[in-house]
């Protein structure tokens, strides 16, 4: 049986963006409950994440941008003490509360700690049950529920701190990982492969032209069978030619047919299949090394079942 890490922290539940917001703390509760009731959690090496050092977040984000998120948090705390609002709005869909800074540090810290553990040989792969998610966070901009780009930070960390030469980022969220692209485009040490619904939020993914990106836009109502064919045709040849030394996954599950945040038609079996294919690539080229980080997925039942399917393959249970 594969040794699989499960990295999370209770602070990731304290960030919230208001009543009724789809990116809610209950997402992590649903995942935990599913993994516990299915027995999968017993097979995992569970660890609590430390906060990411600012110097490591700076591998993917500008120093002034990081300071601005901290400053917003400090300012909000002062406003609350004076009887002001409990949230500070960043865009129409994205806001912070006083716990967002700590949650974002823990989320990035989980990705970093998982990278350390996998590269140290303590585990073959890991899943990070974290929020806020990251793949819309650009170098100098928060958007789309995201503040720090957990996967981009971890990928750069593996390169800069551990001396790897080539890593891959795999993104199967229904939304284009525009923030990840903003950070890694033209960095030939990183190959990014993705599919995403198009046209959809955010704009621009279909126009990408950097040579290290394999972006595969697909129309609404695309089902798993078509996605599998595109992965076979477009992702796998590039990944095998690139020979990554480690794979990072932006694991968004909102392309599920039950998730009304998007209009695609994937199921748990499709997520298991994608994970198997990525695990095969990792075995061929990367000593099995994978770090997967939660991104989207907003129908709680579909999210929980899909994460279970994904983690079952990672852990070989």
Helices and strands as residue ranges (DSSP letters): E 4-8, G 10-13, H 26-38, G 40-43, E 44-48, H 54-57, H 63-81, E 88-91, E 94-96, H 100-119, E 125-128, H 150-160, E 167-171, H 178-184, E 190-197, G 205-207, E 213-218, H 224-230, I 231-235, H 236-242, E 247-251, H 268-285, E 290-294, H 300-315
